[in-house]
Amino acid sequence: MALKSLKIKENIYWVGAIDWEERDFHNFEIVRGATYNAYLIIDDKITLVDTVKHKFFHEMVERIREIIDPSQIDYIVSNHVETDHSGSLADIKRIAKDAVVVCTSRGKSGLCKHFDCKDWEFKVVKTGDELKIGKRTLTFIETPMLHWPDNMVTYVKGDKLLLSNDAFGQHIASVERYDEELGVEEAIKWAKIYYANILMPFGELVKKKLKEIEGVQIGMIAPSHGVIWKNPGRIIEAYKKWADFEAEDKLVVVYDTMYNSTARIARAIAEGASKGVKVRLFHVRRDAWSEIMTEILDAKAIAIGAPTMHNTVFPPVAGFLAYMRSLKPKNKIGVAFGSYGWGGGAVKEINRIFEELKFDVMEPLQIKYRPTEDELRKAFELGVEIAEKIKS
């Protein structure tokens, strides 16, 4: 096997798996695959923190075997029930028959719905609980709804190591295991995509948990997905910005079109705004929604356009609106636009979503049939107006 276990601290090893082929995670398009990180701690009590997606069980076990006999594992810490983390738990339990499973109360309930756990021994923990495994002590911090109710993180005290579960993760398959190897800016880019499409709705909880760990000395963050942060300060600062929806002078224009009318309006708005602010233009059937949401995360304004079909939004845009609505972006200017034939409806529905999200909603632009030069000039002027509002 080309990729072996990796020592990340003295007697602490990465024993996870790299999924080069995965392209979809909860309808979040992951264009560079994924990693499932599991960590093995060698001490008086041998501890495995999380497992891997089930199809990679044998890879994980082989990496563990490089270090110890997996039957010697004393504790299996389950930070999160979701099966990209716990998928191999039942299999490793068949080998490490006496291993105690450490998780939150909700974690235990979830695991016992996924697996036949009637013969398992559990240690249920909550925030502040500690587990001495020899020279090391593990401390647990519950992180409910980041991004499931059962979530927690594990802190290895003496090593200043935070095993952070889904927080600070990225979906990227790479042979590089550290942010420095991948490139810190590159790692931040993938972390931003991950945050925007998984953790964006939970900004207030993120802020609360960041506050909670302020006094904790963190020298390294090892998440369940992606690279390990040797520069934890950089990603913590990025999370603070993203959780606060700190925005730049940027407009994101999102649209779909049937006969190119809405596309022409979109381009005119984008061109008008580009004279004053940064602009990103996306087509909902040609561009990844994950990329669109990543740009929306730190944009001050969003313009969404659609033709009207059956008195409502053109279905591809309706799908995107549902996706965006579930991620709950905040503190945005919202502008609806579109074209229609014998009856409107799309703009009204887009505005309804904007109002539900408590956006600062501007006057929409509706154009019947194909836009004339005068109407395209109005779209251009709307873009200029959006840029001025962004800068004000």
C-alpha positions as CSV (number, residue, x, y, z in Angstrom):
1,M,0.0,0.0,0.0
2,A,1.6,3.3,-1.1
3,L,0.3,5.5,1.8
4,K,1.2,4.3,5.3
5,S,0.2,5.5,8.7
6,L,1.7,8.8,9.7
7,K,3.1,9.9,13.0
8,I,1.6,13.4,13.8
9,K,2.8,13.6,17.4
10,E,4.9,11.2,19.6
11,N,2.8,8.0,19.7
12,I,-0.1,9.6,17.9
13,Y,-0.8,8.5,14.3
14,W,-3.0,9.2,11.4
15,V,-4.6,5.9,10.3
16,G,-7.4,7.2,8.0
17,A,-8.2,6.8,4.4
18,I,-8.2,8.9,1.2
19,D,-11.2,8.7,-1.1
20,W,-9.9,9.9,-4.5
21,E,-13.2,9.1,-6.4
22,E,-16.0,10.6,-4.2
23,R,-17.7,13.6,-5.9
24,D,-20.9,14.1,-3.8
25,F,-21.4,14.7,-0.1
26,H,-25.1,15.5,0.8
27,N,-25.5,17.0,-2.7
28,F,-22.5,19.1,-2.0
29,E,-20.3,18.7,-5.1
30,I,-16.7,17.8,-3.9
31,V,-14.6,18.1,-7.0
32,R,-11.3,16.8,-5.4
33,G,-12.6,13.9,-3.4
34,A,-12.4,13.4,0.4
35,T,-10.4,12.0,3.3
36,Y,-11.7,10.2,6.4
37,N,-9.3,10.8,9.2
38,A,-8.9,8.4,12.1
39,Y,-6.2,8.8,14.8
40,L,-4.5,6.2,16.9
41,I,-3.1,7.1,20.3
42,I,-0.5,4.7,21.9
43,D,-0.5,4.9,25.7
44,D,-1.2,2.6,28.6
45,K,-4.7,2.5,27.1
46,I,-4.6,2.4,23.3
47,T,-7.2,4.7,21.9
48,L,-8.6,5.0,18.4
49,V,-10.4,8.3,17.7
50,D,-13.0,7.8,15.0
51,T,-13.0,5.3,12.1
52,V,-13.5,5.6,8.3
53,K,-16.2,5.1,5.7
54,H,-16.9,1.4,5.6
55,K,-15.4,0.6,2.2
56,F,-12.0,1.8,3.6
57,F,-12.1,-0.4,6.7
58,H,-9.4,-2.7,5.5
59,E,-7.1,0.2,4.7
60,M,-7.5,1.6,8.2
61,V,-6.9,-1.7,9.8
62,E,-3.7,-2.3,7.8
63,R,-2.4,1.1,8.9
64,I,-3.2,0.3,12.5
65,R,-1.4,-3.1,12.1
66,E,1.8,-1.2,11.1
67,I,1.8,0.1,14.7
68,I,0.0,-2.3,17.0
69,D,-2.3,-5.4,16.9
70,P,-5.8,-3.8,16.5
71,S,-7.2,-6.3,19.0
72,Q,-5.3,-4.4,21.7
73,I,-7.4,-1.2,21.3
74,D,-8.9,-0.3,24.7
75,Y,-11.0,2.8,23.7
76,I,-12.7,3.9,20.5
77,V,-13.7,7.5,20.7
78,S,-16.7,8.3,18.4
79,N,-16.8,12.1,17.9
80,H,-19.7,11.8,15.4
81,V,-22.3,9.2,14.4
82,E,-22.4,10.0,10.7
83,T,-21.1,6.9,8.8
84,D,-18.2,8.7,7.0
85,H,-16.8,8.7,10.6
86,S,-18.4,5.6,12.2
87,G,-18.9,3.4,9.2
88,S,-16.1,1.0,10.3
89,L,-17.0,1.0,14.0
90,A,-18.8,-2.3,14.1
91,D,-16.0,-4.0,12.2
92,I,-13.2,-2.7,14.4
93,K,-15.3,-3.7,17.5
94,R,-15.4,-7.3,16.1
95,I,-11.6,-7.2,16.3
96,A,-11.1,-5.1,19.5
97,K,-13.9,-7.0,21.3
98,D,-13.3,-5.4,24.7
99,A,-12.8,-1.8,23.5
100,V,-15.1,0.7,25.2
101,V,-16.9,3.2,22.9
102,V,-16.6,6.8,24.1
103,C,-19.3,9.2,22.9
104,T,-22.0,11.7,23.9
105,S,-25.4,10.5,25.1
106,R,-26.9,11.4,21.7
107,G,-23.9,9.7,20.1
108,K,-24.7,6.5,21.9
109,S,-28.4,6.7,20.7
110,G,-27.3,7.3,17.1
111,L,-24.7,4.5,17.1
112,C,-27.2,2.0,18.4
113,K,-29.6,2.9,15.6
114,H,-26.9,2.3,13.1
115,F,-25.4,-0.8,14.6
116,D,-26.3,-3.8,16.8
117,C,-24.6,-2.5,20.0
118,K,-26.4,-4.5,22.7
119,D,-23.1,-6.1,23.7
120,W,-21.0,-3.0,23.5
121,E,-19.6,-1.2,26.6
122,F,-20.1,2.6,26.4
123,K,-18.6,5.5,28.3
124,V,-20.9,8.4,27.8
125,V,-19.2,11.8,28.2
126,K,-20.2,15.5,28.2
127,T,-18.3,18.8,28.0
128,G,-15.5,18.9,30.6
129,D,-15.3,15.2,31.2
130,E,-11.8,13.7,31.0
131,L,-10.4,10.2,30.3
132,K,-6.9,9.3,31.5
133,I,-5.3,6.8,29.2
134,G,-1.8,6.8,30.7
135,K,0.5,9.7,30.4
136,R,-2.2,11.4,28.4
137,T,-5.5,12.8,29.4
138,L,-8.3,13.3,26.8
139,T,-10.8,16.1,27.4
140,F,-14.2,16.2,25.6
141,I,-16.2,19.2,24.4
142,E,-19.7,18.7,23.1
143,T,-20.3,20.6,19.9
144,P,-24.0,19.8,19.2
145,M,-25.3,20.9,15.7
146,L,-21.8,21.3,14.3
147,H,-23.2,19.7,12.4
148,W,-25.2,16.9,14.0
149,P,-26.7,16.8,17.6
150,D,-24.3,14.2,18.7
151,N,-21.0,15.9,17.8
152,M,-18.1,16.4,20.1
153,V,-14.4,17.1,19.8
154,T,-11.5,15.5,21.7
155,Y,-8.6,17.5,23.1
156,V,-5.3,15.7,23.9
157,K,-4.1,17.9,26.7
158,G,-0.3,17.4,27.0
159,D,0.1,17.5,23.2
160,K,-2.0,20.6,22.7
161,L,-3.8,18.6,20.0
162,L,-7.4,19.2,19.1
163,L,-9.1,16.3,17.3
164,S,-11.8,18.6,15.9
165,N,-14.2,16.3,14.1
166,D,-16.0,18.1,11.3
167,A,-14.9,21.6,12.5
168,F,-12.0,23.0,10.5
169,G,-12.3,20.2,7.9
170,Q,-12.0,20.3,4.2
171,H,-13.1,17.9,1.5
172,I,-10.0,17.3,-0.5
173,A,-8.2,14.1,-1.4
174,S,-4.4,14.6,-1.3
175,V,-1.3,12.8,-0.3
176,E,-0.3,15.9,1.7
177,R,-1.4,15.5,5.3
178,Y,-0.5,18.9,6.6
179,D,-1.6,22.5,5.7
180,E,2.0,23.5,5.1
181,E,2.5,20.7,2.5
182,L,-0.7,21.5,0.6
183,G,-0.1,25.2,1.1
184,V,-1.8,27.1,3.9
185,E,-3.8,29.4,1.5
186,E,-4.8,26.4,-0.5
187,A,-6.0,24.6,2.6
188,I,-7.9,27.7,3.7
189,K,-9.6,27.8,0.3
190,W,-10.9,24.2,0.7
191,A,-11.9,24.9,4.3
192,K,-14.0,27.8,3.2
193,I,-15.8,25.7,0.6
194,Y,-16.5,23.1,3.4
195,Y,-17.6,25.7,5.9
196,A,-19.9,27.5,3.4
197,N,-21.7,24.2,2.4
198,I,-21.9,22.5,5.8
199,L,-21.4,24.8,8.7
200,M,-22.8,28.1,7.4
201,P,-26.2,27.7,9.1
202,F,-24.5,27.3,12.5
203,G,-22.5,30.5,12.7
204,E,-23.8,31.5,16.1
205,L,-22.9,28.1,17.5
206,V,-19.5,28.3,15.9
207,K,-18.9,31.6,17.6
208,K,-20.0,30.2,20.9
209,K,-17.7,27.2,20.6
210,L,-14.7,29.4,19.5
211,K,-15.3,31.5,22.6
212,E,-15.4,28.3,24.7
213,I,-12.0,27.1,23.5
214,E,-10.3,30.5,23.7
215,G,-8.4,29.5,26.9
216,V,-7.4,26.2,25.5
217,Q,-3.8,25.9,24.2
218,I,-4.0,24.5,20.7
219,G,-0.8,23.7,18.9
220,M,-2.3,21.5,16.2
221,I,-5.8,20.8,14.9
222,A,-6.5,17.4,13.3
223,P,-9.9,17.3,11.7
224,S,-11.9,14.4,10.5
225,H,-11.6,15.5,6.9
226,G,-8.7,17.0,4.9
227,V,-5.3,18.2,6.0
228,I,-4.0,18.7,9.6
229,W,-3.4,22.3,10.7
230,K,0.1,23.0,11.9
231,N,-1.0,26.6,11.7
232,P,-4.2,26.5,13.8
233,G,-4.3,30.3,14.3
234,R,-5.0,30.8,10.6
235,I,-8.0,28.6,10.4
236,I,-9.4,29.7,13.8
237,E,-9.3,33.4,12.6
238,A,-10.9,32.4,9.3
239,Y,-13.7,30.6,11.2
240,K,-14.3,33.8,13.3
241,K,-14.7,35.8,10.1
242,W,-17.0,33.3,8.4
243,A,-19.2,32.9,11.5
244,D,-19.6,36.7,11.7
245,F,-20.4,36.8,7.9
246,E,-17.7,39.3,7.4
247,A,-18.2,40.4,3.8
248,E,-16.2,42.1,1.1
249,D,-17.4,44.5,-1.6
250,K,-18.7,41.8,-3.8
251,L,-21.8,40.9,-5.8
252,V,-22.7,37.3,-6.7
253,V,-25.0,37.1,-9.7
254,V,-26.8,33.7,-10.0
255,Y,-29.1,32.8,-12.8
256,D,-30.6,30.3,-15.2
257,T,-32.2,31.0,-18.6
258,M,-34.5,29.4,-21.1
259,Y,-34.1,31.5,-24.3
260,N,-31.1,33.7,-23.2
261,S,-33.2,36.6,-22.0
262,T,-32.5,36.2,-18.3
263,A,-28.8,35.5,-19.2
264,R,-28.5,38.9,-21.0
265,I,-30.1,40.7,-18.0
266,A,-27.6,38.9,-15.7
267,R,-24.6,39.9,-17.7
268,A,-25.8,43.5,-17.9
269,I,-26.2,43.7,-14.1
270,A,-22.8,42.1,-13.6
271,E,-21.2,44.5,-16.0
272,G,-22.8,47.5,-14.3
273,A,-21.7,46.4,-10.9
274,S,-18.2,45.5,-12.0
275,K,-17.3,49.2,-12.4
276,G,-17.4,49.5,-8.6
277,V,-17.1,46.1,-6.9
278,K,-15.9,42.6,-7.3
279,V,-18.5,40.5,-9.3
280,R,-19.0,36.7,-9.6
281,L,-21.4,35.4,-12.2
282,F,-22.8,31.9,-12.0
283,H,-25.2,29.7,-14.1
284,V,-27.0,27.2,-11.8
285,R,-26.8,24.3,-14.2
286,R,-23.2,24.8,-15.2
287,D,-21.5,25.8,-12.0
288,A,-21.2,23.8,-8.8
289,W,-23.6,25.0,-6.1
290,S,-20.9,24.5,-3.6
291,E,-18.7,27.0,-5.4
292,I,-21.6,29.5,-5.6
293,M,-22.3,29.3,-1.9
294,T,-18.6,29.7,-1.1
295,E,-18.7,33.0,-2.9
296,I,-22.0,34.0,-1.3
297,L,-20.5,33.4,2.2
298,D,-18.5,36.6,2.1
299,A,-20.4,38.7,-0.5
300,K,-22.4,41.8,0.5
301,A,-25.0,41.3,-2.2
302,I,-26.7,38.5,-4.1
303,A,-28.7,39.0,-7.3
304,I,-30.7,35.9,-8.4
305,G,-32.5,35.7,-11.7
306,A,-34.8,33.2,-13.3
307,P,-37.4,33.0,-16.1
308,T,-41.0,32.4,-15.0
309,M,-42.3,28.9,-15.7
310,H,-45.9,27.8,-14.7
311,N,-46.2,31.1,-12.8
312,T,-43.2,30.4,-10.6
313,V,-39.4,30.1,-10.6
314,F,-37.7,28.1,-13.3
315,P,-37.1,24.7,-11.6
316,P,-33.2,24.7,-11.6
317,V,-33.2,28.1,-9.9
318,A,-35.9,26.9,-7.5
319,G,-33.6,24.0,-6.5
320,F,-30.7,26.4,-5.9
321,L,-32.9,28.7,-3.8
322,A,-33.9,25.7,-1.6
323,Y,-30.2,24.8,-1.2
324,M,-29.3,28.4,-0.4
325,R,-32.2,28.8,2.0
326,S,-31.1,25.7,4.0
327,L,-27.6,27.2,4.5
328,K,-29.1,30.5,5.8
329,P,-26.7,33.2,4.6
330,K,-27.0,36.4,6.6
331,N,-26.5,40.1,6.3
332,K,-26.9,40.3,2.5
333,I,-28.4,42.7,0.0
334,G,-30.8,40.8,-2.2
335,V,-31.9,41.6,-5.7
336,A,-34.3,39.6,-7.8
337,F,-34.5,39.8,-11.6
338,G,-36.0,37.8,-14.5
339,S,-37.9,37.5,-17.7
340,Y,-41.4,36.3,-18.3
341,G,-43.9,35.8,-21.2
342,W,-47.6,36.0,-20.5
343,G,-47.3,36.0,-16.7
344,G,-44.7,36.8,-14.0
345,G,-44.1,34.9,-10.8
346,A,-40.4,34.1,-10.5
347,V,-39.3,37.4,-9.1
348,K,-42.0,37.3,-6.5
349,E,-40.8,33.9,-5.3
350,I,-37.2,34.9,-5.2
351,N,-38.1,38.0,-3.2
352,R,-40.0,35.8,-0.8
353,I,-36.9,33.8,0.0
354,F,-34.8,36.9,0.4
355,E,-37.4,38.3,2.9
356,E,-37.4,35.0,4.8
357,L,-33.6,35.2,5.1
358,K,-34.0,38.9,6.3
359,F,-32.0,40.3,3.4
360,D,-32.0,44.0,2.6
361,V,-34.2,43.6,-0.5
362,M,-33.9,46.0,-3.4
363,E,-36.5,46.7,-6.0
364,P,-36.6,43.8,-8.5
365,L,-36.2,44.0,-12.3
366,Q,-38.7,42.1,-14.5
367,I,-38.6,42.2,-18.3
368,K,-41.2,40.8,-20.6
369,Y,-39.9,38.6,-23.4
370,R,-36.6,39.6,-24.9
371,P,-34.9,42.7,-23.3
372,T,-34.6,45.7,-25.5
373,E,-31.4,47.9,-25.5
374,D,-33.2,50.3,-23.2
375,E,-34.1,47.5,-20.8
376,L,-30.6,46.2,-20.8
377,R,-29.4,49.7,-20.0
378,K,-31.8,49.6,-17.0
379,A,-30.2,46.3,-16.0
380,F,-26.7,47.9,-16.3
381,E,-27.9,50.8,-14.1
382,L,-29.3,48.4,-11.6
383,G,-25.8,46.8,-11.4
384,V,-24.3,50.3,-10.8
385,E,-26.9,50.9,-8.1
386,I,-26.1,47.6,-6.4
387,A,-22.4,48.5,-6.4
388,E,-23.1,51.9,-4.8
389,K,-25.3,50.3,-2.1
390,I,-22.6,47.7,-1.4
391,K,-19.9,50.5,-0.9
392,S,-22.2,52.6,1.2
